[in-house]
Amino acid sequence: MDRIEMREKLEKKLSPKRFEHSLGVEYTAACMAMCYDVDIEKAAVAGLLHDCAKYLSPEKKIKLCQENHLPISKYEYANPELLHGKLGAFYAKKKYGVEDSEILSAITYHTTGKENMTALEKIIYIADFMEANRKEIKNMKLIRKLAFTDLDSCLCEIMKNTIHYLEVKNAVIDDITLSAYEYYKNALKTEIEDD
């Protein structure tokens, strides 16, 4: 299935606002891929499909993960919305014919991040957060600038914002996100000390 067919199929599943966001991530990810010498088509496909399972209800997300033997952490049981990454990768493969493991991994981790991400994974995580349809939040100008100049600093800034936002809301924070933030914070510190 080519990207035009994927778009047509996805548009039937998502709300107009969510579809618009998906197109924004597709475009932003492709632009970032050009900047970082990452495969543009892979970035565009991952960006387009990153939320392809977002429309499912929390109950349906849990049920589908259980039926398809996708592991669910205690954080995901507490906040089933987090499951749309791994379910999105499952749907991308099953319903959109995506076989590329890099694309599937980028979709899987676009919400939580993880330690030692590939350039493509970083691009999808960042593009999802800051594409043009996203509302302006504190530090968004800095994040958008860093997106095209320093992926790791950009990741750190987004993760710091996300963790702070979840703490203020008293919401569940996935351990994967916390360990990813520490990983990149330490990597940047080491980089500065080595200069």
C-alpha atoms as a printed R data frame, in Angstrom:
    type eleno elety resid chain resno       x       y      z
1   ATOM     1    CA   MET     A     1   0.000   0.000  0.000
2   ATOM     2    CA   ASP     A     2   1.441   3.391 -0.940
3   ATOM     3    CA   ARG     A     3   1.204   6.525  1.204
4   ATOM     4    CA   ILE     A     4  -1.738   7.986 -0.753
5   ATOM     5    CA   GLU     A     5  -3.758   4.816 -0.094
6   ATOM     6    CA   MET     A     6  -2.693   4.898  3.556
7   ATOM     7    CA   ARG     A     7  -3.907   8.499  3.830
8   ATOM     8    CA   GLU     A     8  -7.289   7.649  2.288
9   ATOM     9    CA   LYS     A     9  -7.777   4.687  4.613
10  ATOM    10    CA   LEU     A    10  -6.620   6.621  7.688
11  ATOM    11    CA   GLU     A    11  -8.928   9.550  6.982
12  ATOM    12    CA   LYS     A    12 -11.925   7.212  7.314
13  ATOM    13    CA   LYS     A    13 -10.795   6.108 10.790
14  ATOM    14    CA   LEU     A    14  -9.698   9.327 12.493
15  ATOM    15    CA   SER     A    15 -11.566  12.477 13.479
16  ATOM    16    CA   PRO     A    16 -10.851  15.432 11.159
17  ATOM    17    CA   LYS     A    17  -8.691  17.067 13.861
18  ATOM    18    CA   ARG     A    18  -6.676  13.885 14.491
19  ATOM    19    CA   PHE     A    19  -6.256  13.307 10.762
20  ATOM    20    CA   GLU     A    20  -5.009  16.890 10.318
21  ATOM    21    CA   HIS     A    21  -2.510  16.273 13.126
22  ATOM    22    CA   SER     A    22  -1.346  13.053 11.437
23  ATOM    23    CA   LEU     A    23  -0.743  14.932  8.178
24  ATOM    24    CA   GLY     A    24   1.177  17.539 10.155
25  ATOM    25    CA   VAL     A    25   3.395  14.891 11.730
26  ATOM    26    CA   GLU     A    26   3.901  13.234  8.326
27  ATOM    27    CA   TYR     A    27   5.076  16.531  6.820
28  ATOM    28    CA   THR     A    28   7.188  17.619  9.817
29  ATOM    29    CA   ALA     A    29   8.859  14.210 10.094
30  ATOM    30    CA   ALA     A    30   9.722  14.252  6.372
31  ATOM    31    CA   CYS     A    31  11.260  17.734  6.728
32  ATOM    32    CA   MET     A    32  13.270  16.658  9.765
33  ATOM    33    CA   ALA     A    33  14.412  13.517  7.935
34  ATOM    34    CA   MET     A    34  15.859  15.712  5.172
35  ATOM    35    CA   CYS     A    35  17.727  17.701  7.785
36  ATOM    36    CA   TYR     A    36  19.233  14.621  9.494
37  ATOM    37    CA   ASP     A    37  19.825  12.411  6.442
38  ATOM    38    CA   VAL     A    38  17.174   9.881  7.498
39  ATOM    39    CA   ASP     A    39  15.035   8.005  4.960
40  ATOM    40    CA   ILE     A    40  12.308  10.526  4.056
41  ATOM    41    CA   GLU     A    41   9.688   7.934  3.058
42  ATOM    42    CA   LYS     A    42  10.131   5.975  6.300
43  ATOM    43    CA   ALA     A    43   9.758   9.184  8.322
44  ATOM    44    CA   ALA     A    44   6.657  10.217  6.355
45  ATOM    45    CA   VAL     A    45   4.975   6.802  6.752
46  ATOM    46    CA   ALA     A    46   5.763   6.606 10.482
47  ATOM    47    CA   GLY     A    47   4.534  10.175 10.942
48  ATOM    48    CA   LEU     A    48   1.325   9.540  9.032
49  ATOM    49    CA   LEU     A    49   0.474   6.299 10.874
50  ATOM    50    CA   HIS     A    50   1.749   7.124 14.377
51  ATOM    51    CA   ASP     A    51  -1.806   7.632 15.729
52  ATOM    52    CA   CYS     A    52  -3.592   5.046 13.572
53  ATOM    53    CA   ALA     A    53  -4.908   3.248 16.703
54  ATOM    54    CA   LYS     A    54  -5.610   6.412 18.724
55  ATOM    55    CA   TYR     A    55  -9.373   6.389 18.005
56  ATOM    56    CA   LEU     A    56  -9.954   3.151 19.935
57  ATOM    57    CA   SER     A    57 -11.574   3.329 23.387
58  ATOM    58    CA   PRO     A    58  -9.395   2.548 26.443
59  ATOM    59    CA   GLU     A    59 -11.270  -0.741 26.931
60  ATOM    60    CA   LYS     A    60 -10.811  -1.713 23.298
61  ATOM    61    CA   LYS     A    61  -7.081  -0.907 23.465
62  ATOM    62    CA   ILE     A    62  -6.627  -3.230 26.455
63  ATOM    63    CA   LYS     A    63  -8.776  -5.961 24.875
64  ATOM    64    CA   LEU     A    64  -6.885  -5.842 21.552
65  ATOM    65    CA   CYS     A    65  -3.506  -5.952 23.293
66  ATOM    66    CA   GLN     A    66  -4.596  -8.968 25.337
67  ATOM    67    CA   GLU     A    67  -6.024 -10.772 22.295
68  ATOM    68    CA   ASN     A    68  -2.864 -10.166 20.273
69  ATOM    69    CA   HIS     A    69  -0.401 -10.947 23.073
70  ATOM    70    CA   LEU     A    70   0.970  -7.392 23.246
71  ATOM    71    CA   PRO     A    71   2.375  -6.862 26.761
72  ATOM    72    CA   ILE     A    72   0.646  -4.276 28.970
73  ATOM    73    CA   SER     A    73   2.598  -2.618 31.784
74  ATOM    74    CA   LYS     A    74   1.042  -1.414 35.035
75  ATOM    75    CA   TYR     A    75   1.395   2.161 33.692
76  ATOM    76    CA   GLU     A    76  -0.533   1.207 30.566
77  ATOM    77    CA   TYR     A    77  -3.290  -0.428 32.625
78  ATOM    78    CA   ALA     A    78  -3.482   2.794 34.666
79  ATOM    79    CA   ASN     A    79  -3.466   4.917 31.488
80  ATOM    80    CA   PRO     A    80  -4.599   2.814 28.498
81  ATOM    81    CA   GLU     A    81  -4.071   5.829 26.209
82  ATOM    82    CA   LEU     A    82  -0.354   4.905 26.292
83  ATOM    83    CA   LEU     A    83  -1.216   1.684 24.426
84  ATOM    84    CA   HIS     A    84  -1.935   3.515 21.164
85  ATOM    85    CA   GLY     A    85   1.805   3.429 20.314
86  ATOM    86    CA   LYS     A    86   2.247  -0.346 20.401
87  ATOM    87    CA   LEU     A    87  -1.249  -0.905 19.011
88  ATOM    88    CA   GLY     A    88  -0.464   1.640 16.300
89  ATOM    89    CA   ALA     A    89   2.574  -0.392 15.278
90  ATOM    90    CA   PHE     A    90   0.409  -3.534 15.278
91  ATOM    91    CA   TYR     A    91  -2.213  -1.802 13.096
92  ATOM    92    CA   ALA     A    92   0.417  -0.299 10.787
93  ATOM    93    CA   LYS     A    93   1.602  -3.823 10.050
94  ATOM    94    CA   LYS     A    94  -1.772  -5.584  9.987
95  ATOM    95    CA   LYS     A    95  -3.986  -2.965  8.328
96  ATOM    96    CA   TYR     A    96  -1.531  -0.819  6.340
97  ATOM    97    CA   GLY     A    97   1.010  -3.453  5.251
98  ATOM    98    CA   VAL     A    98   4.052  -1.852  6.919
99  ATOM    99    CA   GLU     A    99   6.811  -4.444  7.378
100 ATOM   100    CA   ASP     A   100   9.761  -2.141  8.113
101 ATOM   101    CA   SER     A   101  10.888  -2.690 11.733
102 ATOM   102    CA   GLU     A   102  12.310   0.856 12.032
103 ATOM   103    CA   ILE     A   103   8.959   2.402 11.138
104 ATOM   104    CA   LEU     A   104   7.106   0.067 13.502
105 ATOM   105    CA   SER     A   105   9.493   0.873 16.357
106 ATOM   106    CA   ALA     A   106   9.151   4.631 15.757
107 ATOM   107    CA   ILE     A   107   5.363   4.269 15.992
108 ATOM   108    CA   THR     A   108   5.642   2.092 19.117
109 ATOM   109    CA   TYR     A   109   7.737   4.612 21.077
110 ATOM   110    CA   HIS     A   110   6.339   7.923 19.789
111 ATOM   111    CA   THR     A   111   4.501   8.587 23.065
112 ATOM   112    CA   THR     A   112   6.866   7.299 25.758
113 ATOM   113    CA   GLY     A   113  10.249   7.611 24.068
114 ATOM   114    CA   LYS     A   114  12.937   5.211 25.257
115 ATOM   115    CA   GLU     A   115  16.642   5.059 25.926
116 ATOM   116    CA   ASN     A   116  19.032   5.000 22.963
117 ATOM   117    CA   MET     A   117  16.475   5.878 20.274
118 ATOM   118    CA   THR     A   118  17.328   5.775 16.574
119 ATOM   119    CA   ALA     A   119  17.242   9.025 14.603
120 ATOM   120    CA   LEU     A   120  13.899   7.971 13.080
121 ATOM   121    CA   GLU     A   121  12.397   7.236 16.514
122 ATOM   122    CA   LYS     A   122  13.556  10.641 17.762
123 ATOM   123    CA   ILE     A   123  12.115  12.385 14.719
124 ATOM   124    CA   ILE     A   124   8.644  10.847 15.158
125 ATOM   125    CA   TYR     A   125   8.610  11.536 18.901
126 ATOM   126    CA   ILE     A   126   9.575  15.174 18.295
127 ATOM   127    CA   ALA     A   127   7.389  15.763 15.209
128 ATOM   128    CA   ASP     A   128   4.348  14.468 17.117
129 ATOM   129    CA   PHE     A   129   4.969  16.975 19.892
130 ATOM   130    CA   MET     A   130   5.666  20.084 17.865
131 ATOM   131    CA   GLU     A   131   4.053  19.893 14.414
132 ATOM   132    CA   ALA     A   132   2.442  23.140 13.255
133 ATOM   133    CA   ASN     A   133  -1.118  22.219 14.334
134 ATOM   134    CA   ARG     A   134  -0.063  21.856 17.972
135 ATOM   135    CA   LYS     A   135  -1.035  24.734 20.224
136 ATOM   136    CA   GLU     A   136   1.678  27.049 21.477
137 ATOM   137    CA   ILE     A   137   2.937  26.021 24.890
138 ATOM   138    CA   LYS     A   138   5.792  27.267 27.010
139 ATOM   139    CA   ASN     A   139   9.134  26.575 25.285
140 ATOM   140    CA   MET     A   140   7.505  25.585 21.960
141 ATOM   141    CA   LYS     A   141   9.616  28.103 20.012
142 ATOM   142    CA   LEU     A   142  12.782  26.640 21.544
143 ATOM   143    CA   ILE     A   143  11.603  23.058 20.894
144 ATOM   144    CA   ARG     A   144  10.841  23.832 17.232
145 ATOM   145    CA   LYS     A   145  14.269  25.399 16.780
146 ATOM   146    CA   LEU     A   146  16.061  22.505 18.507
147 ATOM   147    CA   ALA     A   147  14.122  20.014 16.340
148 ATOM   148    CA   PHE     A   148  16.204  21.134 13.364
149 ATOM   149    CA   THR     A   149  19.499  21.747 15.174
150 ATOM   150    CA   ASP     A   150  19.935  19.213 18.021
151 ATOM   151    CA   LEU     A   151  17.726  16.124 18.317
152 ATOM   152    CA   ASP     A   152  18.948  15.054 21.766
153 ATOM   153    CA   SER     A   153  18.549  18.507 23.338
154 ATOM   154    CA   CYS     A   154  15.104  18.704 21.766
155 ATOM   155    CA   LEU     A   155  14.141  15.288 23.183
156 ATOM   156    CA   CYS     A   156  15.310  16.351 26.641
157 ATOM   157    CA   GLU     A   157  13.304  19.560 26.515
158 ATOM   158    CA   ILE     A   158  10.136  17.737 25.433
159 ATOM   159    CA   MET     A   159  10.555  14.987 28.044
160 ATOM   160    CA   LYS     A   160  11.169  17.569 30.783
161 ATOM   161    CA   ASN     A   161   7.983  19.425 29.728
162 ATOM   162    CA   THR     A   162   5.967  16.208 29.539
163 ATOM   163    CA   ILE     A   163   7.101  14.925 32.936
164 ATOM   164    CA   HIS     A   164   6.398  18.318 34.543
165 ATOM   165    CA   TYR     A   165   2.938  18.457 32.932
166 ATOM   166    CA   LEU     A   166   2.084  14.933 34.157
167 ATOM   167    CA   GLU     A   167   3.371  15.693 37.663
168 ATOM   168    CA   VAL     A   168   1.211  18.849 37.861
169 ATOM   169    CA   LYS     A   169  -1.827  16.810 36.712
170 ATOM   170    CA   ASN     A   170  -0.879  14.091 39.225
171 ATOM   171    CA   ALA     A   171  -1.021  11.631 36.304
172 ATOM   172    CA   VAL     A   172   0.805   8.346 35.818
173 ATOM   173    CA   ILE     A   173   4.307   8.698 34.343
174 ATOM   174    CA   ASP     A   174   5.618   5.644 32.517
175 ATOM   175    CA   ASP     A   175   8.993   4.378 33.751
176 ATOM   176    CA   ILE     A   176  10.162   4.195 30.122
177 ATOM   177    CA   THR     A   177   9.761   7.970 29.816
178 ATOM   178    CA   LEU     A   178  11.544   8.641 33.110
179 ATOM   179    CA   SER     A   179  14.496   6.409 32.203
180 ATOM   180    CA   ALA     A   180  14.654   7.923 28.697
181 ATOM   181    CA   TYR     A   181  14.767  11.429 30.160
182 ATOM   182    CA   GLU     A   182  17.589  10.462 32.557
183 ATOM   183    CA   TYR     A   183  19.447   8.743 29.706
184 ATOM   184    CA   TYR     A   184  19.375  11.799 27.428
185 ATOM   185    CA   LYS     A   185  19.998  14.255 30.260
186 ATOM   186    CA   ASN     A   186  23.133  12.294 31.221
187 ATOM   187    CA   ALA     A   187  24.211  11.912 27.582
188 ATOM   188    CA   LEU     A   188  24.017  15.679 27.086
189 ATOM   189    CA   LYS     A   189  25.888  16.316 30.334
190 ATOM   190    CA   THR     A   190  28.666  13.934 29.230
191 ATOM   191    CA   GLU     A   191  28.790  15.623 25.833
192 ATOM   192    CA   ILE     A   192  29.252  19.053 27.455
193 ATOM   193    CA   GLU     A   193  31.948  17.742 29.826
194 ATOM   194    CA   ASP     A   194  33.832  16.142 26.889
195 ATOM   195    CA   ASP     A   195  33.974  19.428 24.934
